Amino acid sequence: VKNVSGVLYKALKCFAEQDIDLVKIESYIPATSSKSAMFFITTKGNVGEKNMKIALQNLNEFAKNVYIFGSYFADRI
């Protein structure tokens, strides 16, 4: 995320506004810079869904980089 006040809240709000559940959040601070952080987020949802597309588009406003490592459909019971 960009290094500005409240940016993590604003970034996570992108998912809340689209009613997307966050399952897991991991943060990493690189050894080379204590002023930057990386976040890995696991959500319930698929990148093909309209609400996820909107959330990711809005997230780009607050994040320097957004990478998607995978998108899988959940098993249906």
Disulfide bonds with the S-S distance in Angstrom:
none
